[in-house]
Amino acid sequence: MSIQVTRVDESQRKPIPSDDAQLGFGRHFSDHMFLLDYNPQQEWHHPRIVPYAPLSLDPACMVLHYGQEVFEGLKAYHGVDGGVRLFRYRDNLARMNRSARRMCMPTFDEELVAQALRQLVLLERAWIPRTEGCALYIRPNMIGTDPFLGVRSASSFLFYIIVGPVGAYYPEGFNPVSIYVSSEHVRAVRGGIGEAKTAGNYAASLYGQMEAKKKGYTQVLWLDGIEHRYIEEVGTMNMFFVIGDEAITSPLTGSILPGVTRDSVLAILKAWGHKVSERQLAIDEVVAAAEKGTLREAFGTGTAAVISPVGNFFHKGKTYRVADGKTGPLSQKLYEHILAIQYGKEPDPYGWVERIDL
Ligand SMILES: *Cc1c(COP(=O)(O)O)cnc(C)c1O
């Protein structure tokens, strides 16, 4: 399938934001987008890059009522040598197909979408910010489009990709966040849709997130939905705790999103010879370690922030400090190492980075 390209008229081009320090996250979108249609007769067809514009959808279309949707989030980087790099993007596409299967949506040809994604990024190359820490955010999305109000899986779908420049996650530097361990709300339960990157999980998280914000915390740490005991994840990040010399992250039990950054951190820690475990970690064990002074660091991992150090956490009426409220040495080292690979400052021993402009 060849990808048809309709370029935006010169006179319709949007101004590219000129100040990288003001970019923020998810506010700017470039001049073009990629679209691909699905119906049972033709299956996936009509791949095209067109000028960025609102979609025309029937108000009865199924995604708007029952949330049959999956998405991804990844970035393109302007390297120190001027090259354009993608980081493990095939893992994102494979995960999107796994999410699609869970949500009864048709899987797509990862080769075709990989090609479309590279083509769109290169067409929008001028939109990739030059400042380290900034990047072109890539948002693939898939929605059920049938105009029908019965509850069942849709039969027609739209796949699309939009892109836009995003700022460094830490405009004032790499500062630790405070997190609220939610004892009242849960994000996902085993057997549910927690391991799919799908809209419903985020809708489910909004109330707890709002409560945490009201109490002065940046993010919610979710515990498991059955016993309210085991660490799951934080906002849109997976979690690591360093207790003594062991770095611990939750196993992929089905209610946790299998993060690409989580997987990268696991591989790096193993390569560094650091003790690392994927095991169930009860909040009581974290609290006990904090009280004993053996909780050295805690950090979240995700594409947007890469590594997000935790300075303190609140649980059942008490606040516990982590790493003296500062960024711990392991968090710092991981952050610098991953960025160096993404921006081509250091060799990539893992084969994670692909330069796409050659
Ligand atoms: C996307 C996401 C992550 C992080 O995944 P990455 O692939 O590392 O970006 C973690 N948790 C949730 C709930 C997410 O949506």
The ligand as a Tripos MOL2 file, in Angstrom:
@<TRIPOS>MOLECULE
LIG
   15    15     1     0     0
SMALL
NO_CHARGES

@<TRIPOS>ATOM
      1 C1          2.0850    5.2330   28.6700 C.3       1 LIG1
      2 C2          2.0080    4.8280   30.0930 C.ar      1 LIG1
      3 C3          3.1330    4.4550   30.8520 C.ar      1 LIG1
      4 C4          4.5380    4.6100   30.3550 C.3       1 LIG1
      5 O1          4.8230    3.8910   29.2070 O.3       1 LIG1
      6 P1          6.0830    4.2880   28.3080 P.3       1 LIG1
      7 O2          6.0400    3.3090   27.2110 O.co2     1 LIG1
      8 O3          7.2900    4.1470   29.1710 O.co2     1 LIG1
      9 O4          5.8710    5.7010   27.8740 O.co2     1 LIG1
     10 C5          2.9300    3.9760   32.1410 C.ar      1 LIG1
     11 N1          1.6900    3.9090   32.6730 N.ar      1 LIG1
     12 C6          0.6000    4.2840   31.9880 C.ar      1 LIG1
     13 C7         -0.7340    4.1660   32.6260 C.3       1 LIG1
     14 C8          0.7190    4.7640   30.6890 C.ar      1 LIG1
     15 O5         -0.3620    5.1660   30.0140 O.3       1 LIG1
@<TRIPOS>BOND
     1     1     2 1
     2     2     3 ar
     3     2    14 ar
     4     3     4 1
     5     3    10 ar
     6     4     5 1
     7     5     6 1
     8     6     7 2
     9     6     8 1
    10     6     9 1
    11    10    11 ar
    12    11    12 ar
    13    12    13 1
    14    12    14 ar
    15    14    15 1
@<TRIPOS>SUBSTRUCTURE
     1 LIG1         1 GROUP 0 **** ****
